[in-house]
Amino acid sequence: MKIRTSVFTSFIMMAQVLGIALFLRGFFPVPVKSSVSAKNKLSDLPAEPLTGGPHNSSQLPDPLFKRVVIMLVDALREDFVFGPNGRGNMPYTSHLVERGSTHSFVAKARPPTVTMPRIKALTTGSIPGFIDVVMNLNSPALLEDNLLWQAQAAGKRMIFYGDDTWLRLFPKLFMERDGTTSFFVSDYTEVDNNVTRHLDSTLKRDDWDVLILHYLGLDHIGHVSGPRSPLVRPKLLEMDDVLKKIHGALVSKPSRGAQSSPFCGVGLNEAAGTSASSQSYKRAAGSVPAQQREPESTFALFIERRLGVVVASEDARSEGSPPGPPQRSSLSPSPPPPVPSHRGKLKGNEGAKNPGEIKARHTTPREQRCTSVCHLTHSAQPGGGCEPAREAEGAPPYLLVLCGDHGMSETGSHGGSSEPEVNTALVMVSPAFRRKVGMETPGVVEQVDLHPTLALALGLPISLNSVGRLIPAVVQEAPLRDRLRFLHLNGHQLSCLLGASVAEPHREVGVEQFRVAEKAHGGWMKLYLEGNTSEVLGNMGKKVLRQYLEALASMSSALSRQLGKYDMYSMVAGMVVVFQLLLVLLLAMPEALSGAALVDVPVLQALLSLPFYLLCLLLASVHVLVCTSAGSACYLCSLSWGLVFAAVAFAAATFCVLVSMATRRLPSWRTTSKVSLTRVRLLDKAVVAPLSVDGCEMRPAV
């Protein structure tokens, strides 16, 4: 069958494009997700489980945090913050990690470890693919359900300063924004100064709920000179000072709900992080240049100054003087004046009938200092201690999150799956957390786990496509009923996504575990609402917690495998088609370039041959075997049988045509090689044979 060269070439090119597209479809898999434009809503949340009764409330528990600050440092490796290097690089942060009310984790990022896919993972909880690397330079608006959209829908006011990738992904969600470009890799100073310059004014304001900061300087230093560069430590110290400024501003705003101050409990030394740890912090910061640190700006100095204002105000009010601007005064070991009645009750006055009957009691300086500090953010507790309490308005406390989007390899690059590239630091600071008494080894979580944790802690629904699971330590201080409700909502969202992503979700172990935990949760709720206060209720609640956590781990792991694996079947089929067509094109090249411009393609000969039907049978059996095997799913398996058999016939026919053309070309190649060999032999004889000239025999010189 002779075909014009132009028609033959066009057909080969189109088939090559289809083969390449099939290969890319396997290499860049498009996960089966919920609708891209669909958003999770409060009205869609499931009701709280309850056995043997009507449906319970479907509302979320009260938010755990009122104000959230997310400080994202690009390329923040975990060893930059934790361990011995962290004490020298970020002394203030290390002090918080070891002695403060914090939770610290090593957050594992999934490849590709590039900024835009990592931002997607943090805000949606999903696992982006390598196709997002191509879109990293020109990121379109993110239409998928995400944390920022949910926050805006809930009426939260958000501010952003930093990498303008956020502004391309979320163009209309921030009430105030200022982006910095990431293309000038050699700039690692101004790109961060343009973020920090907004902090002083923004932290003094009360008109925002979420503040996001994205610093690029550390990543730029890594690209230019690597993680061992002498520029890395000064940059980390700069980031440490920024975190110290943010933390100090959040602590100094009790009106925003700092109701669980980490500075009270046993006295002022603990407020300062103990004198020994404070001295170690000063020693660690001693090598910092003077222009890069604030002198004597420690926890103790902040409390002393704050406490001096309170004592001066109390003196003025106790003497009956008119109110005026607070005067700063130093702490004295002499007994301070009695605390007025509106500040709270002192020990020994519990029986007073009205505030006017409260009697002054001589207290030691240690007790009075703790009581005064507690009146800033706590209510007093008998014995001089402090008991965390909420303000009259009941505002939750703040949350400060320090994290990295990805790590940094030993050469300063990122994008792969090596340990330095995927291990990032995650530190969460809040007075709602229990204060640490010593250094603890950071736990290991997935980076996508931050999304459901922040969503539930802020009273927001989890995004539909999130594969993350709640970090239990963050909600550890919440009531048991709220903790069970958080886990139930997370499990319901994961089970729905698993049902949309796999063919047979009921065969997944995690789904069955969640059903069992949900049923046990309903039984616990029945006892709880009946007023049961026995030890059985607590033990049963702990058991339900463990069941939920096991179910969440199984479902999250199954979703991560499902959404992050390659479609090997499609990749192999695409490569086979591409290479077959490439060989056919090479074999037809001599005829295509001839004067006739015709190509003789043995199509009918191939279709009528026995190998063609045998190949069709073999490929069809391979397809059935792959598609029916347990745990296997691919794009070709989702096609109709008609399209599958057409693809099988095309692949078999292409192979038969290739073999026929190669067989036809083989005799001509043999003839050409024989002629060439004969010419070489004749030439050798002519050169080697002796020459006779005038009776003299002459031999060529060798």
Secondary structure as the mmCIF struct_conf table of DSSP 4:
data_model
#
loop_
_struct_conf.conf_type_id
_struct_conf.id
_struct_conf.beg_label_comp_id
_struct_conf.beg_label_asym_id
_struct_conf.beg_label_seq_id
_struct_conf.end_label_comp_id
_struct_conf.end_label_asym_id
_struct_conf.end_label_seq_id
STRN STRN1 LYS A 2 ARG A 4
HELX_RH_AL_P HELX_RH_AL_P1 THR A 5 PHE A 27
BEND BEND1 PHE A 28 PHE A 28
BEND BEND2 SER A 34 SER A 34
TURN_TY1_P TURN_TY1_P1 VAL A 36 SER A 37
HELX_RH_3T_P HELX_RH_3T_P1 LEU A 42 ASP A 44
BEND BEND3 LEU A 45 LEU A 45
HELX_LH_PP_P HELX_LH_PP_P1 PRO A 46 PRO A 49
TURN_TY1_P TURN_TY1_P2 THR A 51 GLY A 52
BEND BEND4 GLY A 53 PRO A 54
HELX_LH_PP_P HELX_LH_PP_P2 GLN A 59 PRO A 63
BEND BEND5 LEU A 64 LEU A 64
BEND BEND6 LYS A 66 LYS A 66
STRN STRN2 ARG A 67 VAL A 73
TURN_TY1_P TURN_TY1_P3 ASP A 74 ALA A 75
STRN STRN3 ARG A 77 ARG A 77
HELX_RH_3T_P HELX_RH_3T_P2 GLU A 78 PHE A 80
TURN_TY1_P TURN_TY1_P4 VAL A 81 VAL A 81
BEND BEND7 PHE A 82 PHE A 82
HELX_RH_AL_P HELX_RH_AL_P2 GLY A 83 ASN A 89
HELX_RH_AL_P HELX_RH_AL_P3 PRO A 91 ARG A 99
BEND BEND8 GLY A 100 SER A 101
STRN STRN4 THR A 102 LYS A 108
HELX_LH_PP_P HELX_LH_PP_P3 ALA A 109 ARG A 110
BEND BEND9 PRO A 111 PRO A 111
HELX_LH_PP_P HELX_LH_PP_P4 PRO A 112 PRO A 112
HELX_RH_AL_P HELX_RH_AL_P4 THR A 115 THR A 124
TURN_TY1_P TURN_TY1_P5 PHE A 130 PHE A 130
HELX_RH_AL_P HELX_RH_AL_P5 ILE A 131 VAL A 134
TURN_TY1_P TURN_TY1_P6 MET A 135 ASN A 136
BEND BEND10 LEU A 137 ASN A 138
HELX_LH_PP_P HELX_LH_PP_P5 SER A 139 ALA A 141
BEND BEND11 GLU A 144 GLU A 144
HELX_RH_AL_P HELX_RH_AL_P6 LEU A 147 ALA A 153
TURN_TY1_P TURN_TY1_P7 ALA A 154 GLY A 155
STRN STRN5 MET A 158 ASP A 163
TURN_TY1_P TURN_TY1_P8 ASP A 164 ASP A 164
HELX_RH_AL_P HELX_RH_AL_P7 THR A 165 LEU A 169
BEND BEND12 PHE A 170 PHE A 170
TURN_TY1_P TURN_TY1_P9 PRO A 171 LYS A 172
BEND BEND13 LEU A 173 LEU A 173
BEND BEND14 MET A 175 MET A 175
STRN STRN6 GLU A 176 THR A 180
BEND BEND15 SER A 182 SER A 182
TURN_TY1_P TURN_TY1_P10 VAL A 185 SER A 186
BEND BEND16 THR A 189 THR A 189
HELX_RH_AL_P HELX_RH_AL_P8 GLU A 190 THR A 196
TURN_TY1_P TURN_TY1_P11 ARG A 197 HIS A 198
HELX_RH_AL_P HELX_RH_AL_P9 LEU A 199 LEU A 203
TURN_TY1_P TURN_TY1_P12 LYS A 204 LYS A 204
BEND BEND17 ASP A 207 ASP A 207
BEND BEND18 ASP A 209 ASP A 209
STRN STRN7 VAL A 210 TYR A 215
HELX_RH_AL_P HELX_RH_AL_P10 GLY A 217 SER A 225
TURN_TY1_P TURN_TY1_P13 PRO A 227 ARG A 228
TURN_TY1_P TURN_TY1_P14 PRO A 230 LEU A 231
HELX_RH_AL_P HELX_RH_AL_P11 VAL A 232 VAL A 251
TURN_TY1_P TURN_TY1_P15 SER A 252 SER A 252
HELX_RH_3T_P HELX_RH_3T_P3 PRO A 254 ARG A 256
BEND BEND19 SER A 260 SER A 260
TURN_TY1_P TURN_TY1_P16 PRO A 262 PHE A 263
BEND BEND20 GLY A 265 VAL A 266
HELX_RH_AL_P HELX_RH_AL_P12 LEU A 268 ALA A 271
TURN_TY1_P TURN_TY1_P17 ALA A 272 GLY A 273
HELX_RH_AL_P HELX_RH_AL_P13 SER A 275 ALA A 285
TURN_TY1_P TURN_TY1_P18 GLY A 286 SER A 287
BEND BEND21 VAL A 288 VAL A 288
HELX_RH_3T_P HELX_RH_3T_P4 ALA A 290 GLN A 292
BEND BEND22 ARG A 293 ARG A 293
TURN_TY1_P TURN_TY1_P19 PRO A 295 GLU A 296
BEND BEND23 THR A 298 THR A 298
HELX_RH_AL_P HELX_RH_AL_P14 PHE A 299 SER A 318
TURN_TY1_P TURN_TY1_P20 GLU A 319 GLY A 320
HELX_LH_PP_P HELX_LH_PP_P6 SER A 321 PRO A 323
BEND BEND24 PRO A 325 PRO A 325
BEND BEND25 PRO A 333 SER A 334
HELX_LH_PP_P HELX_LH_PP_P7 PRO A 335 PRO A 340
HELX_RH_3T_P HELX_RH_3T_P5 SER A 341 ARG A 343
HELX_LH_PP_P HELX_LH_PP_P8 LYS A 345 LEU A 346
TURN_TY1_P TURN_TY1_P21 LYS A 347 GLY A 348
TURN_TY1_P TURN_TY1_P22 GLU A 350 GLY A 351
BEND BEND26 LYS A 353 ASN A 354
HELX_RH_3T_P HELX_RH_3T_P6 PRO A 355 GLU A 357
HELX_LH_PP_P HELX_LH_PP_P9 ILE A 358 ALA A 360
HELX_RH_AL_P HELX_RH_AL_P15 PRO A 365 THR A 377
BEND BEND27 HIS A 378 HIS A 378
STRN STRN8 SER A 379 ALA A 380
TURN_TY1_P TURN_TY1_P23 PRO A 382 GLY A 383
BEND BEND28 GLY A 384 GLY A 384
STRN STRN9 CYS A 386 GLU A 387
TURN_TY1_P TURN_TY1_P24 ALA A 392 GLU A 393
STRN STRN10 TYR A 398 CYS A 403
BEND BEND29 ASP A 405 ASP A 405
TURN_TY1_P TURN_TY1_P25 GLU A 410 THR A 411
BEND BEND30 GLY A 412 GLY A 412
BEND BEND31 GLY A 415 GLY A 416
HELX_RH_AL_P HELX_RH_AL_P16 GLU A 419 VAL A 422
STRN STRN11 ASN A 423 VAL A 429
TURN_TY1_P TURN_TY1_P26 PRO A 431 ALA A 432
BEND BEND32 PHE A 433 PHE A 433
HELX_LH_PP_P HELX_LH_PP_P10 ARG A 434 LYS A 436
BEND BEND33 VAL A 437 GLY A 438
HELX_LH_PP_P HELX_LH_PP_P11 THR A 441 PRO A 442
STRN STRN12 GLY A 443 GLU A 446
HELX_RH_3T_P HELX_RH_3T_P7 GLN A 447 ASP A 449
HELX_RH_AL_P HELX_RH_AL_P17 LEU A 450 ALA A 457
TURN_TY1_P TURN_TY1_P27 LEU A 458 GLY A 459
HELX_LH_PP_P HELX_LH_PP_P12 PRO A 461 SER A 463
TURN_TY1_P TURN_TY1_P28 LEU A 464 ASN A 465
HELX_RH_3T_P HELX_RH_3T_P8 PRO A 472 VAL A 475
TURN_TY1_P TURN_TY1_P29 GLN A 476 GLU A 477
BEND BEND34 ALA A 478 ALA A 478
HELX_RH_AL_P HELX_RH_AL_P18 LEU A 480 SER A 501
BEND BEND35 VAL A 502 ALA A 503
HELX_RH_3T_P HELX_RH_3T_P9 PRO A 505 ARG A 507
HELX_RH_AL_P HELX_RH_AL_P19 VAL A 509 LEU A 529
TURN_TY1_P TURN_TY1_P30 GLU A 530 GLY A 531
BEND BEND36 SER A 534 SER A 534
HELX_RH_AL_P HELX_RH_AL_P20 GLU A 535 GLY A 564
HELX_RH_AL_P HELX_RH_AL_P21 MET A 568 LEU A 587
TURN_TY1_P TURN_TY1_P31 ALA A 588 ALA A 588
HELX_RH_AL_P HELX_RH_AL_P22 MET A 589 ALA A 592
TURN_TY1_P TURN_TY1_P32 LEU A 593 LEU A 593
BEND BEND37 SER A 594 SER A 594
TURN_TY1_P TURN_TY1_P33 GLY A 595 ALA A 596
STRN STRN13 LEU A 598 ASP A 600
HELX_RH_AL_P HELX_RH_AL_P23 VAL A 603 LEU A 607
TURN_TY1_P TURN_TY1_P34 LEU A 608 LEU A 608
BEND BEND38 SER A 609 SER A 609
HELX_RH_AL_P HELX_RH_AL_P24 LEU A 610 THR A 628
BEND BEND39 SER A 629 SER A 629
TURN_TY1_P TURN_TY1_P35 ALA A 630 GLY A 631
TURN_TY1_P TURN_TY1_P36 TYR A 635 TYR A 635
HELX_RH_3T_P HELX_RH_3T_P10 LEU A 636 SER A 638
BEND BEND40 LEU A 639 LEU A 639
HELX_RH_AL_P HELX_RH_AL_P25 TRP A 641 VAL A 688
BEND BEND41 ALA A 689 ALA A 689
HELX_LH_PP_P HELX_LH_PP_P13 PRO A 690 PRO A 690
STRN STRN14 LEU A 691 VAL A 693
TURN_TY1_P TURN_TY1_P37 ASP A 694 GLY A 695
STRN STRN15 CYS A 696 MET A 698
#
